[in-house]
């Protein structure tokens, strides 16, 4: 377990076995142009939810590592490739975070994404929001997979 994954475990309760390192690619130009019509700076969860829903692709949550610090983040997956449309569409010279660790992904062309959102709202009453690290503990898929520390922070 690296120092970074130890920190993520201690700070967020996410065990290292639930963190999968992924490589971020640049979006093809035609998709980047379409994404720029939708993307808003600093709204990764909303941006990726909209793209996953409209393009029928996969919504991904995890951590992007910026200057050695893990930041809650969302990105997308098309086929077997991962993309960070929020950073890419809002930066003049796109530089992805130094590392990305996926926690979970949700299929945008099925009801999986909507079902997750509805179950979290039903159990928490926080409202209908795209999946975020902060609300994973409210979903049955994640029961017992997060340490008590994170569940305490979530309540």
Helices and strands as residue ranges (DSSP letters): H 3-12, G 16-18, E 20-22, E 24-25, H 29-36, H 44-55, E 58-66, E 69-78, E 81-83, H 85-90, E 99-107, H 112-124, G 133-138, G 140-142, H 148-154
